[in-house]
Amino acid sequence: MRFRPQRTINRQKRVQLLMAILLLVSLFFSTISANATENDGYSAQEGQDLYQKLKTGKRPQSERTYETPEQPTVYLTFDDGPSKLTSQVLDILDKENVKATFFALGEQAQAHPALVKRIVQDGHTLGNHSYNHVYKELYSDFQTFWDQIQRSEDVFASLAGTRPQLVRAPGGTYTNFDAYYYYLMDQAGYIVTDWNVDSGDSKRLHVPVNEIWQTIKGSPLEHEINILFHDGSGHESTVEVLPQVISYYKKLGYAFAPLTTQVKPKQFPVGKPKWSRNMSLAHFQELMKETQQYALAHVQTDQDQKDAEQHLAQQTAVAREETAQILSAQAALPLQIHVAGGSSFTIEPIEYQLRTNRIELPLRFLIEKMGGQVEWLAEKKTANAHFGVYDLEYDLSARSIRLYTLGNSVATYSLADMDFKDGKIIVPLRKTIDLLGGRITDTVIESNKREVSVALRPFYIFKENDSLLKNSLFAMGG
């Protein structure tokens, strides 16, 4: 028998051992790859099903949760800047102690770096509005839109150290976005937001101040209002009307806040795109991979931003609580109501409250003190207030008011702050007087005195011996 040298046998064993190790390593990485595909992504069939669903225009339900502010809130938003007008807007906001949101263009940010820094330093929210605002480029293909968002984000990061999660599509999403756009932006962790009040300041060049003002006044009063303004060149009217707009909403009892990731975005429905484009399955899968990789790379950055937003929210809550305590202390005095040409009456502290520059009181108490009547319809949750030639129908369920003159329907209004407490409908004094055709001419809120002067049209003012005229007018009013 011939024996092989021991050296040869050892070499063979080493080769066999190495092969076994390589096989195990190969199996290990194959398992990891399979698990990653199964746990972190979609199977081939799931990816195709999602692609087909988005192709029909259906959007998957978002899993994000949002917070609703207790107080009705206005979110002022400014698009297309920064420009030479932005500093004026920032000065007004600073004077009014109001925070807002600026959806800036990367191109404009490069031209006005100091303004980008000031927006962030002043506590406003900086949002991404693409790089150059050219519709044909942005909506020809999602890849172009995505590249512009990334390009602008890099500009903001270099100038102000922030990568905005909030995005506003130039021209809004309706007919510009499809379900693919929405889904891919969601996947990347962005929040796309439109608006629910358009100021109309960009309908054409140099829109008159009064036209913008009338548009704002005619807009519904929802609990959360996201207003579209522009601070780009040519919007001098926006700057001019801004203080008036802020004063208007403050008098109605609205707070102001910047948009954050905790605010539920206003989003238009998916409409038929007006742009010719085609999303293939292969292209969709490539974009999915790119957006998911972006999300993974910015998880920590997003968390830091959420922590900052939470800190800001806590500071805001403390400030509101302090304001509420001050207003509560102020409300401990009787309120004198002086009606021009008519009688005056007193409202005891228990019957009214001061809330952020607004006086609130029971509807029945106010109307009856002024000589009117109120009828409560419990089954419909509505109240009919009769005053002079006016009927006001308060609908608690819809939070709306229908106005009738001489029995004829005139208009319907939204009233964000109508409430029902202890069996009473609570309404803002100023808004109610406005609906009755009157106006508040003077308000005195001092440490030792509370007075409000009201002017009504002559035929609304009745004296005790005018019962015949009063009854006839009530009959005319329904």
C-alpha beads as a LAMMPS data file, in Angstrom:
LAMMPS data file: protein, C-alpha beads

478 atoms
477 bonds

1 atom types
1 bond types

-500.0 500.0 xlo xhi
-500.0 500.0 ylo yhi
-500.0 500.0 zlo zhi

Masses

1 110.0

Atoms # bond

1 1 1 0.000 0.000 0.000
2 1 1 1.167 3.416 -0.943
3 1 1 0.823 6.262 1.538
4 1 1 0.289 9.890 0.493
5 1 1 2.534 12.384 2.160
6 1 1 0.988 14.030 5.267
7 1 1 1.584 17.466 3.703
8 1 1 -0.784 16.613 0.788
9 1 1 -3.510 15.360 3.117
10 1 1 -3.389 18.543 5.231
11 1 1 -3.601 20.728 2.119
12 1 1 -6.745 18.903 0.952
13 1 1 -8.361 19.264 4.366
14 1 1 -7.693 22.989 4.379
15 1 1 -9.240 23.352 0.919
16 1 1 -12.313 21.368 2.013
17 1 1 -12.664 23.480 5.164
18 1 1 -12.366 26.713 3.157
19 1 1 -15.044 25.535 0.713
20 1 1 -17.378 24.710 3.595
21 1 1 -16.856 28.155 5.128
22 1 1 -17.539 29.877 1.801
23 1 1 -20.727 27.854 1.395
24 1 1 -21.948 28.828 4.862
25 1 1 -21.161 32.508 4.259
26 1 1 -23.021 32.371 0.948
27 1 1 -26.051 30.806 2.615
28 1 1 -25.915 33.399 5.420
29 1 1 -25.967 36.395 3.083
30 1 1 -28.644 34.815 0.915
31 1 1 -30.843 34.486 4.006
32 1 1 -30.229 38.086 5.029
33 1 1 -31.048 39.298 1.515
34 1 1 -34.247 37.276 1.430
35 1 1 -35.318 38.539 4.861
36 1 1 -34.569 42.132 3.904
37 1 1 -36.676 41.780 0.789
38 1 1 -39.480 40.208 2.778
39 1 1 -39.428 42.578 5.754
40 1 1 -38.321 45.948 4.391
41 1 1 -39.774 46.092 0.918
42 1 1 -42.442 44.618 -1.270
43 1 1 -42.552 41.289 -2.998
44 1 1 -42.699 41.424 -6.764
45 1 1 -46.453 40.804 -6.694
46 1 1 -47.060 43.412 -3.990
47 1 1 -45.049 45.962 -5.953
48 1 1 -47.097 45.293 -9.084
49 1 1 -50.368 45.509 -7.126
50 1 1 -49.317 48.874 -5.634
51 1 1 -48.262 50.136 -9.054
52 1 1 -51.659 49.195 -10.549
53 1 1 -53.540 50.780 -7.639
54 1 1 -51.681 54.065 -8.029
55 1 1 -52.240 53.915 -11.769
56 1 1 -56.013 54.100 -11.148
57 1 1 -55.503 57.290 -9.123
58 1 1 -56.129 55.710 -5.708
59 1 1 -53.844 56.781 -2.876
60 1 1 -53.005 54.444 0.040
61 1 1 -54.194 55.769 3.386
62 1 1 -51.539 57.675 5.315
63 1 1 -50.446 56.277 8.671
64 1 1 -49.338 59.661 9.992
65 1 1 -51.084 61.162 13.012
66 1 1 -51.633 64.879 13.488
67 1 1 -52.646 67.252 16.260
68 1 1 -55.668 69.578 16.128
69 1 1 -55.186 72.883 17.969
70 1 1 -57.777 73.746 20.627
71 1 1 -58.035 77.325 19.419
72 1 1 -59.037 78.147 15.833
73 1 1 -55.762 78.774 14.015
74 1 1 -54.588 80.592 10.899
75 1 1 -51.481 79.431 9.050
76 1 1 -50.141 82.257 6.884
77 1 1 -48.066 80.852 4.011
78 1 1 -45.963 82.738 1.473
79 1 1 -44.816 81.213 -1.826
80 1 1 -42.220 82.040 -4.503
81 1 1 -39.778 84.011 -2.356
82 1 1 -37.586 85.155 -0.949
83 1 1 -37.473 88.503 -2.731
84 1 1 -36.865 92.119 -1.815
85 1 1 -40.445 92.148 -0.407
86 1 1 -39.786 89.337 2.076
87 1 1 -38.016 91.592 4.550
88 1 1 -41.136 93.807 4.698
89 1 1 -43.310 90.750 5.336
90 1 1 -40.964 89.612 8.106
91 1 1 -41.048 93.079 9.689
92 1 1 -44.865 93.014 9.778
93 1 1 -44.947 89.523 11.251
94 1 1 -42.423 90.536 13.886
95 1 1 -44.469 93.607 14.830
96 1 1 -47.670 91.554 15.069
97 1 1 -45.922 88.709 16.944
98 1 1 -47.095 86.226 14.314
99 1 1 -45.236 83.196 12.983
100 1 1 -45.737 82.027 9.391
101 1 1 -44.487 79.578 6.760
102 1 1 -42.363 80.460 3.732
103 1 1 -42.321 78.023 0.808
104 1 1 -39.137 79.223 -0.838
105 1 1 -37.584 78.523 -4.234
106 1 1 -34.003 77.256 -4.247
107 1 1 -33.132 79.657 -7.039
108 1 1 -34.443 82.639 -5.066
109 1 1 -32.795 81.409 -1.870
110 1 1 -29.401 81.518 -3.583
111 1 1 -30.126 85.092 -4.658
112 1 1 -31.215 86.182 -1.139
113 1 1 -29.277 84.046 1.370
114 1 1 -29.629 86.511 4.263
115 1 1 -33.440 86.360 4.043
116 1 1 -33.434 82.558 4.201
117 1 1 -31.344 82.741 7.355
118 1 1 -33.655 85.377 8.862
119 1 1 -36.775 83.303 8.153
120 1 1 -35.344 80.433 10.198
121 1 1 -33.793 82.617 12.903
122 1 1 -37.097 84.491 13.447
123 1 1 -38.878 81.217 14.224
124 1 1 -40.824 80.812 11.001
125 1 1 -41.103 77.538 9.110
126 1 1 -39.115 77.181 5.897
127 1 1 -40.748 74.984 3.265
128 1 1 -39.569 73.682 -0.110
129 1 1 -41.260 75.065 -3.248
130 1 1 -38.960 73.427 -5.864
131 1 1 -35.920 75.068 -7.424
132 1 1 -37.170 77.126 -10.363
133 1 1 -41.014 76.862 -10.407
134 1 1 -41.093 75.866 -14.096
135 1 1 -44.233 73.742 -14.450
136 1 1 -43.225 72.015 -17.680
137 1 1 -40.067 70.692 -16.061
138 1 1 -41.569 69.800 -12.695
139 1 1 -44.544 67.884 -14.014
140 1 1 -43.057 66.151 -17.038
141 1 1 -41.748 63.332 -14.836
142 1 1 -41.470 62.684 -11.096
143 1 1 -37.694 62.280 -11.370
144 1 1 -37.370 65.942 -12.433
145 1 1 -39.649 67.099 -9.610
146 1 1 -37.645 64.997 -7.153
147 1 1 -34.319 66.343 -8.407
148 1 1 -35.511 69.938 -7.986
149 1 1 -36.695 69.270 -4.434
150 1 1 -33.306 67.743 -3.626
151 1 1 -31.434 70.628 -5.235
152 1 1 -33.381 73.224 -3.234
153 1 1 -32.969 71.206 -0.062
154 1 1 -29.215 71.248 -0.474
155 1 1 -29.357 75.036 -0.867
156 1 1 -31.410 75.446 2.329
157 1 1 -29.093 73.106 4.235
158 1 1 -26.027 75.090 3.196
159 1 1 -27.597 78.478 3.995
160 1 1 -29.636 77.793 7.130
161 1 1 -28.760 74.271 8.247
162 1 1 -32.238 72.852 7.682
163 1 1 -33.793 70.319 5.302
164 1 1 -37.512 71.129 5.139
165 1 1 -39.962 68.238 5.265
166 1 1 -42.828 70.479 4.167
167 1 1 -43.263 70.818 0.402
168 1 1 -45.701 72.883 -1.632
169 1 1 -46.076 72.038 -5.295
170 1 1 -45.927 75.094 -7.583
171 1 1 -49.483 75.753 -8.757
172 1 1 -50.820 73.302 -6.172
173 1 1 -51.197 69.560 -6.551
174 1 1 -54.561 69.473 -8.358
175 1 1 -54.062 68.318 -11.987
176 1 1 -50.294 68.560 -11.416
177 1 1 -49.765 65.644 -9.042
178 1 1 -50.975 62.125 -9.673
179 1 1 -51.124 59.280 -7.144
180 1 1 -47.505 58.315 -7.952
181 1 1 -46.224 61.787 -7.036
182 1 1 -48.111 61.761 -3.749
183 1 1 -47.029 58.230 -2.819
184 1 1 -43.346 58.686 -3.610
185 1 1 -43.176 61.939 -1.649
186 1 1 -44.853 60.180 1.290
187 1 1 -42.341 57.349 1.046
188 1 1 -39.474 59.830 1.300
189 1 1 -40.947 61.370 4.449
190 1 1 -42.093 64.655 2.922
191 1 1 -45.430 66.295 3.730
192 1 1 -47.062 67.960 0.729
193 1 1 -49.474 70.747 1.630
194 1 1 -51.858 72.863 -0.438
195 1 1 -54.243 75.458 1.062
196 1 1 -57.935 76.039 1.828
197 1 1 -57.989 79.824 1.380
198 1 1 -56.495 81.433 -1.723
199 1 1 -55.962 85.165 -1.195
200 1 1 -56.114 85.659 -4.959
201 1 1 -52.952 87.776 -4.885
202 1 1 -51.506 85.882 -7.870
203 1 1 -54.491 85.868 -10.221
204 1 1 -52.665 88.399 -12.339
205 1 1 -49.991 91.049 -11.996
206 1 1 -50.551 93.718 -9.352
207 1 1 -53.903 92.556 -7.942
208 1 1 -55.451 95.541 -6.075
209 1 1 -55.320 95.526 -2.281
210 1 1 -59.101 95.791 -1.927
211 1 1 -59.642 92.778 -4.184
212 1 1 -57.371 90.652 -2.004
213 1 1 -59.119 91.960 1.111
214 1 1 -62.596 91.147 -0.202
215 1 1 -61.431 87.647 -1.158
216 1 1 -60.160 87.029 2.367
217 1 1 -63.349 88.373 3.990
218 1 1 -65.488 86.200 1.742
219 1 1 -63.611 82.988 2.604
220 1 1 -65.105 80.377 4.980
221 1 1 -64.057 80.415 8.627
222 1 1 -62.832 76.906 9.322
223 1 1 -61.132 75.753 12.523
224 1 1 -57.767 75.605 10.733
225 1 1 -57.164 78.037 7.885
226 1 1 -54.171 77.701 5.552
227 1 1 -53.927 80.919 3.501
228 1 1 -51.996 81.153 0.248
229 1 1 -50.048 84.396 -0.176
230 1 1 -46.971 85.233 -2.257
231 1 1 -43.876 87.188 -1.266
232 1 1 -42.197 87.077 -4.665
233 1 1 -41.542 90.131 -6.787
234 1 1 -44.629 92.033 -7.931
235 1 1 -46.721 91.292 -4.810
236 1 1 -46.560 94.692 -3.141
237 1 1 -50.332 94.508 -2.562
238 1 1 -49.829 91.424 -0.390
239 1 1 -47.461 93.355 1.848
240 1 1 -49.910 96.249 2.060
241 1 1 -52.954 94.155 2.973
242 1 1 -51.186 91.823 5.426
243 1 1 -51.661 93.906 8.623
244 1 1 -55.381 94.232 7.870
245 1 1 -55.700 90.481 7.363
246 1 1 -53.906 89.711 10.633
247 1 1 -56.108 92.178 12.532
248 1 1 -59.258 90.659 10.984
249 1 1 -58.488 87.126 12.152
250 1 1 -57.274 88.258 15.569
251 1 1 -60.606 89.996 16.175
252 1 1 -62.394 86.773 15.249
253 1 1 -60.392 84.972 17.926
254 1 1 -57.936 83.074 15.746
255 1 1 -54.411 82.233 16.821
256 1 1 -51.530 82.235 14.317
257 1 1 -48.948 79.489 13.965
258 1 1 -46.363 78.200 11.502
259 1 1 -46.983 74.897 9.752
260 1 1 -45.146 71.900 11.204
261 1 1 -45.116 68.153 10.595
262 1 1 -47.752 67.860 13.355
263 1 1 -50.306 69.960 11.441
264 1 1 -52.605 67.962 9.161
265 1 1 -51.882 69.221 5.637
266 1 1 -54.560 70.606 3.371
267 1 1 -54.369 68.523 0.204
268 1 1 -56.371 68.753 -2.992
269 1 1 -57.915 65.550 -4.359
270 1 1 -56.163 63.687 -7.156
271 1 1 -57.528 65.034 -10.444
272 1 1 -56.851 64.054 -14.014
273 1 1 -53.286 65.291 -14.717
274 1 1 -53.037 67.970 -17.380
275 1 1 -49.482 66.865 -18.177
276 1 1 -48.611 64.075 -20.572
277 1 1 -46.399 61.568 -18.782
278 1 1 -46.117 57.800 -18.408
279 1 1 -44.958 55.857 -15.354
280 1 1 -43.676 52.376 -16.210
281 1 1 -43.427 49.662 -13.563
282 1 1 -39.628 49.554 -13.899
283 1 1 -39.340 53.332 -13.485
284 1 1 -41.688 53.234 -10.493
285 1 1 -39.537 50.573 -8.825
286 1 1 -36.387 52.655 -9.394
287 1 1 -38.055 55.716 -7.865
288 1 1 -39.316 53.652 -4.937
289 1 1 -35.770 52.563 -4.178
290 1 1 -34.433 56.114 -4.430
291 1 1 -37.096 57.671 -2.184
292 1 1 -36.813 54.904 0.417
293 1 1 -33.041 55.303 0.557
294 1 1 -33.512 59.032 1.087
295 1 1 -35.923 58.371 3.972
296 1 1 -33.454 55.996 5.642
297 1 1 -30.634 58.507 5.318
298 1 1 -32.674 61.302 6.947
299 1 1 -34.394 59.490 9.808
300 1 1 -32.165 61.153 12.406
301 1 1 -32.512 64.574 10.803
302 1 1 -36.290 64.229 10.820
303 1 1 -36.258 63.250 14.496
304 1 1 -34.200 66.299 15.355
305 1 1 -36.708 68.483 13.537
306 1 1 -39.615 66.852 15.380
307 1 1 -37.860 67.470 18.694
308 1 1 -37.424 71.139 17.773
309 1 1 -41.069 71.398 16.752
310 1 1 -42.161 69.768 20.002
311 1 1 -40.087 72.281 21.951
312 1 1 -41.706 75.131 19.994
313 1 1 -45.162 73.650 20.643
314 1 1 -44.441 73.478 24.369
315 1 1 -43.333 77.097 24.412
316 1 1 -46.476 78.097 22.515
317 1 1 -48.674 76.157 24.942
318 1 1 -47.072 77.903 27.929
319 1 1 -47.569 81.303 26.303
320 1 1 -51.219 80.533 25.571
321 1 1 -51.794 79.370 29.145
322 1 1 -50.295 82.568 30.507
323 1 1 -52.493 84.605 28.154
324 1 1 -55.569 82.647 29.228
325 1 1 -54.807 83.320 32.893
326 1 1 -54.434 87.040 32.242
327 1 1 -57.688 87.160 30.280
328 1 1 -59.461 85.167 32.965
329 1 1 -58.396 87.678 35.581
330 1 1 -59.508 90.544 33.368
331 1 1 -62.976 89.050 32.970
332 1 1 -63.716 89.499 36.690
333 1 1 -65.338 92.895 36.016
334 1 1 -68.863 93.627 34.712
335 1 1 -69.090 94.528 31.036
336 1 1 -71.098 97.624 30.061
337 1 1 -72.775 97.563 26.629
338 1 1 -73.795 100.970 25.287
339 1 1 -76.153 100.937 22.295
340 1 1 -76.069 104.212 20.374
341 1 1 -79.546 105.843 20.495
342 1 1 -80.867 103.080 22.713
343 1 1 -80.518 101.702 26.213
344 1 1 -77.402 100.374 27.908
345 1 1 -77.130 97.159 29.847
346 1 1 -74.646 95.352 32.040
347 1 1 -73.241 91.857 31.611
348 1 1 -72.009 90.328 34.849
349 1 1 -68.635 88.493 34.854
350 1 1 -70.336 85.116 35.103
351 1 1 -72.177 85.755 31.811
352 1 1 -69.199 86.464 29.538
353 1 1 -65.553 85.645 29.023
354 1 1 -62.534 87.241 27.388
355 1 1 -60.641 84.954 25.058
356 1 1 -57.688 86.219 23.029
357 1 1 -59.014 89.685 22.189
358 1 1 -62.568 88.387 21.827
359 1 1 -65.634 88.742 24.053
360 1 1 -67.844 85.635 24.146
361 1 1 -71.301 85.373 25.696
362 1 1 -74.561 83.397 25.425
363 1 1 -76.533 84.131 22.264
364 1 1 -79.913 84.262 24.034
365 1 1 -78.634 86.651 26.695
366 1 1 -77.273 89.093 24.109
367 1 1 -80.261 89.037 21.749
368 1 1 -82.853 89.368 24.521
369 1 1 -80.939 92.200 26.191
370 1 1 -81.052 94.053 22.869
371 1 1 -84.805 93.478 22.511
372 1 1 -84.821 90.411 20.283
373 1 1 -85.993 86.820 20.696
374 1 1 -84.300 83.419 20.537
375 1 1 -85.922 80.052 19.903
376 1 1 -83.979 76.810 20.537
377 1 1 -84.873 73.717 18.462
378 1 1 -83.279 70.872 20.406
379 1 1 -84.069 68.095 17.916
380 1 1 -82.295 69.963 15.103
381 1 1 -79.603 71.501 17.307
382 1 1 -80.379 74.907 15.840
383 1 1 -81.301 78.260 17.349
384 1 1 -83.305 80.969 15.607
385 1 1 -82.473 84.496 16.701
386 1 1 -85.044 87.161 15.678
387 1 1 -83.917 90.758 15.727
388 1 1 -85.588 93.540 13.791
389 1 1 -85.800 92.576 10.124
390 1 1 -83.188 89.836 10.590
391 1 1 -83.388 86.124 11.350
392 1 1 -80.175 84.309 12.265
393 1 1 -80.311 80.515 12.213
394 1 1 -77.436 79.021 14.200
395 1 1 -76.696 75.405 13.252
396 1 1 -74.461 73.743 15.843
397 1 1 -73.913 70.550 13.847
398 1 1 -72.659 72.408 10.756
399 1 1 -71.135 75.253 12.814
400 1 1 -72.756 77.685 10.410
401 1 1 -75.113 80.665 10.441
402 1 1 -77.814 81.348 7.854
403 1 1 -78.903 84.957 7.591
404 1 1 -82.408 85.986 6.506
405 1 1 -83.731 89.493 5.862
406 1 1 -87.515 89.921 5.896
407 1 1 -87.770 86.149 5.635
408 1 1 -85.552 85.907 2.547
409 1 1 -82.305 83.953 2.681
410 1 1 -79.337 86.290 2.246
411 1 1 -76.153 84.371 3.052
412 1 1 -74.544 81.483 4.913
413 1 1 -71.468 81.918 7.070
414 1 1 -69.099 79.561 8.860
415 1 1 -68.434 80.398 12.501
416 1 1 -65.459 78.481 13.835
417 1 1 -65.952 79.506 17.457
418 1 1 -69.644 78.815 18.029
419 1 1 -69.898 76.536 21.071
420 1 1 -72.496 74.902 23.318
421 1 1 -71.860 75.076 27.065
422 1 1 -74.206 74.404 29.981
423 1 1 -77.203 74.433 27.661
424 1 1 -76.249 77.776 26.091
425 1 1 -74.946 78.693 22.640
426 1 1 -71.800 80.788 23.127
427 1 1 -70.959 83.260 20.347
428 1 1 -68.421 86.067 19.763
429 1 1 -69.888 89.500 20.471
430 1 1 -68.316 91.338 17.525
431 1 1 -69.257 88.762 14.890
432 1 1 -72.853 88.610 16.129
433 1 1 -73.216 92.401 16.083
434 1 1 -71.789 92.451 12.540
435 1 1 -74.369 89.899 11.381
436 1 1 -77.140 92.053 12.841
437 1 1 -76.104 94.897 10.586
438 1 1 -74.339 96.840 13.317
439 1 1 -70.786 97.482 14.354
440 1 1 -68.732 97.910 17.490
441 1 1 -67.505 101.498 17.549
442 1 1 -65.377 101.393 20.671
443 1 1 -63.992 98.868 23.133
444 1 1 -62.415 99.672 26.498
445 1 1 -60.672 96.797 28.275
446 1 1 -58.760 98.205 31.226
447 1 1 -57.843 97.023 34.705
448 1 1 -60.861 98.780 36.252
449 1 1 -63.326 99.169 33.384
450 1 1 -64.962 97.053 30.629
451 1 1 -67.090 98.903 28.086
452 1 1 -68.278 98.224 24.533
453 1 1 -70.126 100.761 22.373
454 1 1 -72.435 99.426 19.676
455 1 1 -73.995 101.273 16.739
456 1 1 -77.083 99.819 15.046
457 1 1 -79.177 101.127 12.186
458 1 1 -81.982 103.412 13.452
459 1 1 -84.819 100.998 12.726
460 1 1 -83.238 98.372 15.014
461 1 1 -83.399 100.531 18.133
462 1 1 -86.572 100.196 20.135
463 1 1 -87.828 101.802 23.303
464 1 1 -90.250 100.272 25.765
465 1 1 -93.277 102.077 24.233
466 1 1 -92.444 100.957 20.666
467 1 1 -94.000 97.494 21.114
468 1 1 -96.341 97.800 18.119
469 1 1 -93.494 98.642 15.740
470 1 1 -91.323 95.994 17.328
471 1 1 -93.924 93.259 16.924
472 1 1 -94.586 94.168 13.304
473 1 1 -90.909 93.996 12.467
474 1 1 -90.541 90.636 14.211
475 1 1 -93.448 89.339 12.138
476 1 1 -91.762 90.554 8.965
477 1 1 -88.562 88.836 10.015
478 1 1 -90.242 85.421 10.387

Bonds

1 1 1 2
2 1 2 3
3 1 3 4
4 1 4 5
5 1 5 6
6 1 6 7
7 1 7 8
8 1 8 9
9 1 9 10
10 1 10 11
11 1 11 12
12 1 12 13
13 1 13 14
14 1 14 15
15 1 15 16
16 1 16 17
17 1 17 18
18 1 18 19
19 1 19 20
20 1 20 21
21 1 21 22
22 1 22 23
23 1 23 24
24 1 24 25
25 1 25 26
26 1 26 27
27 1 27 28
28 1 28 29
29 1 29 30
30 1 30 31
31 1 31 32
32 1 32 33
33 1 33 34
34 1 34 35
35 1 35 36
36 1 36 37
37 1 37 38
38 1 38 39
39 1 39 40
40 1 40 41
41 1 41 42
42 1 42 43
43 1 43 44
44 1 44 45
45 1 45 46
46 1 46 47
47 1 47 48
48 1 48 49
49 1 49 50
50 1 50 51
51 1 51 52
52 1 52 53
53 1 53 54
54 1 54 55
55 1 55 56
56 1 56 57
57 1 57 58
58 1 58 59
59 1 59 60
60 1 60 61
61 1 61 62
62 1 62 63
63 1 63 64
64 1 64 65
65 1 65 66
66 1 66 67
67 1 67 68
68 1 68 69
69 1 69 70
70 1 70 71
71 1 71 72
72 1 72 73
73 1 73 74
74 1 74 75
75 1 75 76
76 1 76 77
77 1 77 78
78 1 78 79
79 1 79 80
80 1 80 81
81 1 81 82
82 1 82 83
83 1 83 84
84 1 84 85
85 1 85 86
86 1 86 87
87 1 87 88
88 1 88 89
89 1 89 90
90 1 90 91
91 1 91 92
92 1 92 93
93 1 93 94
94 1 94 95
95 1 95 96
96 1 96 97
97 1 97 98
98 1 98 99
99 1 99 100
100 1 100 101
101 1 101 102
102 1 102 103
103 1 103 104
104 1 104 105
105 1 105 106
106 1 106 107
107 1 107 108
108 1 108 109
109 1 109 110
110 1 110 111
111 1 111 112
112 1 112 113
113 1 113 114
114 1 114 115
115 1 115 116
116 1 116 117
117 1 117 118
118 1 118 119
119 1 119 120
120 1 120 121
121 1 121 122
122 1 122 123
123 1 123 124
124 1 124 125
125 1 125 126
126 1 126 127
127 1 127 128
128 1 128 129
129 1 129 130
130 1 130 131
131 1 131 132
132 1 132 133
133 1 133 134
134 1 134 135
135 1 135 136
136 1 136 137
137 1 137 138
138 1 138 139
139 1 139 140
140 1 140 141
141 1 141 142
142 1 142 143
143 1 143 144
144 1 144 145
145 1 145 146
146 1 146 147
147 1 147 148
148 1 148 149
149 1 149 150
150 1 150 151
151 1 151 152
152 1 152 153
153 1 153 154
154 1 154 155
155 1 155 156
156 1 156 157
157 1 157 158
158 1 158 159
159 1 159 160
160 1 160 161
161 1 161 162
162 1 162 163
163 1 163 164
164 1 164 165
165 1 165 166
166 1 166 167
167 1 167 168
168 1 168 169
169 1 169 170
170 1 170 171
171 1 171 172
172 1 172 173
173 1 173 174
174 1 174 175
175 1 175 176
176 1 176 177
177 1 177 178
178 1 178 179
179 1 179 180
180 1 180 181
181 1 181 182
182 1 182 183
183 1 183 184
184 1 184 185
185 1 185 186
186 1 186 187
187 1 187 188
188 1 188 189
189 1 189 190
190 1 190 191
191 1 191 192
192 1 192 193
193 1 193 194
194 1 194 195
195 1 195 196
196 1 196 197
197 1 197 198
198 1 198 199
199 1 199 200
200 1 200 201
201 1 201 202
202 1 202 203
203 1 203 204
204 1 204 205
205 1 205 206
206 1 206 207
207 1 207 208
208 1 208 209
209 1 209 210
210 1 210 211
211 1 211 212
212 1 212 213
213 1 213 214
214 1 214 215
215 1 215 216
216 1 216 217
217 1 217 218
218 1 218 219
219 1 219 220
220 1 220 221
221 1 221 222
222 1 222 223
223 1 223 224
224 1 224 225
225 1 225 226
226 1 226 227
227 1 227 228
228 1 228 229
229 1 229 230
230 1 230 231
231 1 231 232
232 1 232 233
233 1 233 234
234 1 234 235
235 1 235 236
236 1 236 237
237 1 237 238
238 1 238 239
239 1 239 240
240 1 240 241
241 1 241 242
242 1 242 243
243 1 243 244
244 1 244 245
245 1 245 246
246 1 246 247
247 1 247 248
248 1 248 249
249 1 249 250
250 1 250 251
251 1 251 252
252 1 252 253
253 1 253 254
254 1 254 255
255 1 255 256
256 1 256 257
257 1 257 258
258 1 258 259
259 1 259 260
260 1 260 261
261 1 261 262
262 1 262 263
263 1 263 264
264 1 264 265
265 1 265 266
266 1 266 267
267 1 267 268
268 1 268 269
269 1 269 270
270 1 270 271
271 1 271 272
272 1 272 273
273 1 273 274
274 1 274 275
275 1 275 276
276 1 276 277
277 1 277 278
278 1 278 279
279 1 279 280
280 1 280 281
281 1 281 282
282 1 282 283
283 1 283 284
284 1 284 285
285 1 285 286
286 1 286 287
287 1 287 288
288 1 288 289
289 1 289 290
290 1 290 291
291 1 291 292
292 1 292 293
293 1 293 294
294 1 294 295
295 1 295 296
296 1 296 297
297 1 297 298
298 1 298 299
299 1 299 300
300 1 300 301
301 1 301 302
302 1 302 303
303 1 303 304
304 1 304 305
305 1 305 306
306 1 306 307
307 1 307 308
308 1 308 309
309 1 309 310
310 1 310 311
311 1 311 312
312 1 312 313
313 1 313 314
314 1 314 315
315 1 315 316
316 1 316 317
317 1 317 318
318 1 318 319
319 1 319 320
320 1 320 321
321 1 321 322
322 1 322 323
323 1 323 324
324 1 324 325
325 1 325 326
326 1 326 327
327 1 327 328
328 1 328 329
329 1 329 330
330 1 330 331
331 1 331 332
332 1 332 333
333 1 333 334
334 1 334 335
335 1 335 336
336 1 336 337
337 1 337 338
338 1 338 339
339 1 339 340
340 1 340 341
341 1 341 342
342 1 342 343
343 1 343 344
344 1 344 345
345 1 345 346
346 1 346 347
347 1 347 348
348 1 348 349
349 1 349 350
350 1 350 351
351 1 351 352
352 1 352 353
353 1 353 354
354 1 354 355
355 1 355 356
356 1 356 357
357 1 357 358
358 1 358 359
359 1 359 360
360 1 360 361
361 1 361 362
362 1 362 363
363 1 363 364
364 1 364 365
365 1 365 366
366 1 366 367
367 1 367 368
368 1 368 369
369 1 369 370
370 1 370 371
371 1 371 372
372 1 372 373
373 1 373 374
374 1 374 375
375 1 375 376
376 1 376 377
377 1 377 378
378 1 378 379
379 1 379 380
380 1 380 381
381 1 381 382
382 1 382 383
383 1 383 384
384 1 384 385
385 1 385 386
386 1 386 387
387 1 387 388
388 1 388 389
389 1 389 390
390 1 390 391
391 1 391 392
392 1 392 393
393 1 393 394
394 1 394 395
395 1 395 396
396 1 396 397
397 1 397 398
398 1 398 399
399 1 399 400
400 1 400 401
401 1 401 402
402 1 402 403
403 1 403 404
404 1 404 405
405 1 405 406
406 1 406 407
407 1 407 408
408 1 408 409
409 1 409 410
410 1 410 411
411 1 411 412
412 1 412 413
413 1 413 414
414 1 414 415
415 1 415 416
416 1 416 417
417 1 417 418
418 1 418 419
419 1 419 420
420 1 420 421
421 1 421 422
422 1 422 423
423 1 423 424
424 1 424 425
425 1 425 426
426 1 426 427
427 1 427 428
428 1 428 429
429 1 429 430
430 1 430 431
431 1 431 432
432 1 432 433
433 1 433 434
434 1 434 435
435 1 435 436
436 1 436 437
437 1 437 438
438 1 438 439
439 1 439 440
440 1 440 441
441 1 441 442
442 1 442 443
443 1 443 444
444 1 444 445
445 1 445 446
446 1 446 447
447 1 447 448
448 1 448 449
449 1 449 450
450 1 450 451
451 1 451 452
452 1 452 453
453 1 453 454
454 1 454 455
455 1 455 456
456 1 456 457
457 1 457 458
458 1 458 459
459 1 459 460
460 1 460 461
461 1 461 462
462 1 462 463
463 1 463 464
464 1 464 465
465 1 465 466
466 1 466 467
467 1 467 468
468 1 468 469
469 1 469 470
470 1 470 471
471 1 471 472
472 1 472 473
473 1 473 474
474 1 474 475
475 1 475 476
476 1 476 477
477 1 477 478
